[in-house]
Amino acid sequence: MKKISAIILSVIMIFGLAACGGAGSADGGSKTLVVYFSWSGNTETAANYINNEVGGNLYKIEPQKAYPSDYEECRNRAKEEKENGERPKIKKPLDSIDKYDTVIICYPIWWETAPMIIGTFLESYDLNGVDIYPYSQSSSMDEKQFAASVEYIRSCASGADVHDGLFAKPNDTHTIETYLTDNGLIRTQ
């Protein structure tokens, strides 16, 4: 009788722990991918904070051809990429994102929208049924530019459910945490 009680209690505990998994899956792996592209480090700061809050897996988008460290040179290259509708190659692309059902994609605003390399990333994977949550920041914090970037994300993320997203300074952790909580993205312990 004690063995049966112990087995039943163990099964109940296993299912109880699996149900409390939050952003992670029952097997201990995360179903949330936090993807970011950052030139200056600001978006990287926010992406690291977001990833810590959601308990996801973090992936940094790096271009095959690095962007210049000089601001004006980088700005000119980004403008040219946008004007030509380019899709810069990614240095070490992920083989697949099939195991993720949620992607939080973090990026700066470049030339009034997301950098073209964000399009490269999104167009490289089957996003059917994936929830995408855009996060962005910029020095101007122009809401129209953020709205344009979300539309760009939607145009590149075929089959995905692209949510409205968050436009906040990387050090505004209160706003970021509120957004993550309101969207059910915070990891439960």
Stockholm file with secondary structure:
# STOCKHOLM 1.0

chainA/1-189         MKKISAIILSVIMIFGLAACGGAGSADGGSKTLVVYFSWSGNTETAANYINNEVGGNLYKIEPQKAYPSDYEECRNRAKEEKENGERPKIKKPLDSIDKYDTVIICYPIWWETAPMIIGTFLESYDLNGVDIYPYSQSSSMDEKQFAASVEYIRSCASGADVHDGLFAKPNDTHTIETYLTDNGLIRTQ
#=GR chainA/1-189 SS CHHHHHHHHHHHHHHHHHHTCTTBCTTSCBSEEEEECCSSSHHHHHHHHHHHHHTCEEEECCBSSCCCSSHHHHHHHHHHHHHTTCCCCBSSCCSCCTTCSEEEEEEECBTTBCCHHHHHHHHTSCCTTCEEEEEEECSSCCHHHHHHHHHHHHHHSTTCEECCCEECCTTCHHHHHHHHHHTTCSCCC
#=GC SS_cons         CHHHHHHHHHHHHHHHHHHTCTTBCTTSCBSEEEEECCSSSHHHHHHHHHHHHHTCEEEECCBSSCCCSSHHHHHHHHHHHHHTTCCCCBSSCCSCCTTCSEEEEEEECBTTBCCHHHHHHHHTSCCTTCEEEEEEECSSCCHHHHHHHHHHHHHHSTTCEECCCEECCTTCHHHHHHHHHHTTCSCCC
//
